[in-house]
């Protein structure tokens, strides 16, 4: 035996054996994980036992539904830039969690999903709650694997952490056979190492400057993964250096200070018609830093021509596979947003900061005009409600939302000035708002957090109020109640006017519902009653729920329910 092997053999004999569950918990601690969101299950009791030894550094948050746990992990990934960890049991637990896994995939959020699995001796017999997770999660995860050998846990966790964070971030799924977690083995711990980061080639930056100098009407669009506060500040600096108008992609409105003179609005659902027209007909150079240009940002793939956009396109993204997937860029740059912005700030160029001054000022003025509240049917005007939130809440207030027509009000009328004040799924998943808000409050208790949800959206995760109460997450919940699935009703009226089916809702008394969890609240049915209600909510301990009853006719800021029906009738006539 060689001397090296003798040394390794003696070291192994000296090292204590550990259970697979303890080894796994030890690796999470070494990687810097400080929270695990879960719904406990007997299939991963070994992991819970391992986490018991790390209670001083890793908080285990037991949720009331696996979709809530996975959505909290997604919010954690968005808030921190590190993988959100979620642990669920096999079969039903995993399928429930798939909601949040899908959101993490479409939103490019780093996540590690730990799933209890049947014992190895029972595999491939359709044992109790057995599933093949490689097949189940293959289309919604960056990597899916099963750890059959407890000695390889450090290897798998090291790879999972890096895969979740590298390139285009996303979820990784690891299946954990129940008996593997109880195996007693000797294994060397992983060593945390830094991630490589993509950066632009100098020649690409020179090419971009040439394109910029030739442009008459450029637009900088920011969004996507890999951002942080410093990155947002650098985006402002780049916009000022080159005099560029800046738009944000769908549900990334907090990536650029909305009060800045260079901000021109969001490209997504229900954008400013003037901004939409400019993108389609006038912009001759688009520099996109981070966004994938999915369906929502591109208005159903109509804003940009496919495969060759109508304008020159510089597309910057950390994942090379995203460049040219739908739209063919004139210049592709594989880079993290921050590395690209750093490189842009170092560029030497002929002064063009005032070249597009008129083009920019007109767009900024249009954005400000688009913020003005509109007139809508009923006694509650949500545009005034959102404006009051913007005017009175601290600038670092976090607002989360799920999916539905109610989100149009906050996306249009709220001004985000600080990074990570918007938590919203680009996947369009209902039931996201409360779990995300609870996670945000647990991550940063010093900040105020508002969960905004429609009546349909709220009921998909209402049980997580129990989680908030249990762990002391004092969230303000705003439930916008119009008695229907508003978005689906809107499309129903536009496509099948008057044929109302399956979209009406009978709701509980939401204030009483919250009180059942020990959370105070009140009902608001007039716009002028909201300011005092918000004051009471901010002073309350233990969270607060405000149910806002809105007229069903107040469908969007610019279209009533009757308008949608008339639109559908006109389409049928034509």
Secondary structure, 3 states (H helix, E strand, C coil): CCHHHHHHHHHHHHCCCEEHHHHHHHHHHHHCCCEEEECCCHHHHHHHHHHHCCCCCCEEEECCCHHHHHHHHHHHHHHHCCCEEEEECCCHHHHHHHHHHHHHHHHCCCEEEEEEECCHHHCCCCCCCCCCHHHHHCCCCCEEEEECCHHHHHHHHHHHHHHHHCCCCCEEEEEEECCHHHCEECCCCCCCCCCCCCCCCHHHHHHHHHHHHHCCCEEEEECCCCCCHHHHHHHHHHHHHHCCCEEECCCCHHHCCCCCCCEEEECCCCCCHHHHHHHHHCCCEEEEECCCCCCCCCCCCCCCCCCCCCCEEEEEECCHHHCCCCCCCCEEEECCHHHHHHHHHCCCCCCCCCCCHHHHHHHHHHHHHHCCCCCCCCCCCHHHHHHHHHHHCCCCCEEEECCCCHHHHHHHHCCCCCCCCEEECCCCCCCCHHHHHHHHHHHCCCCCEEEEEEHHHHCCCHHHHHHHHHHCCCCEEEEEECCECHHHHHHHHHHCCCCCCCCECCCCCHHHHHHCCCCEEEEECCHHHHHHHHHHHHHCCCCEEEEEECCCCCCCCCCCHHHHHHHHHHHHHC
